[in-house]
Amino acid sequence: MVAEALAGKSQLLSLVDEHGRKILVPADRLAYVEIGEPAPRKVGFGAL
């Protein structure tokens, strides 16, 4: 999807966050995209 937006094949880049919210980014304004695995939340009071 990112490659299509950068190549001009799509006018909008559509992303969905971890809460199910949809984010639309105009392809001509696209400057930075970080793609990765979701990080698990840390719970509790561990050693710092």
N, C-alpha and C positions, 0 to 999 in steps of 0.2 A: 504494500500500500504506500509506503514511504517512497519507494523508487518510482511508482506511477505518478505520484504527486510531483516529485522533482523533475520527471521527464515531461511534465505538462499534459499527461493523459487524463488527469483528474484535477478539477478546480479546487476541491476540498479534501483534506486529510481528516478522516473520521477515526477517532480513538475512543475506547471505553476504559474508564478507570476501574480500580478494584471494587468500587461501590456500585458499579453499573451505570455511572453517569457518562453520557456521551459528550465528547469534546470535538468540535469542528474547527479546523485550522485552515485558513485560506492558503493554498499551495504557494502563491506568490509571496507570502509573508513567512514561509517556513525557513527557519534559520538553524534550528537545533532540535534533534530528537535523540533521546536516550532510551534504548531498548534493552531490557534485562529481565531477569527472573524476579518475581516479587520476593522481598525479604521477609522472613518470618518475624513476627513481633516478639520482643523479649519481655517476659513477665517476671516480676519479682525483684528482689534486691540482691544482685550478685556482687562479686568482688569487682571493684572498679580498677 
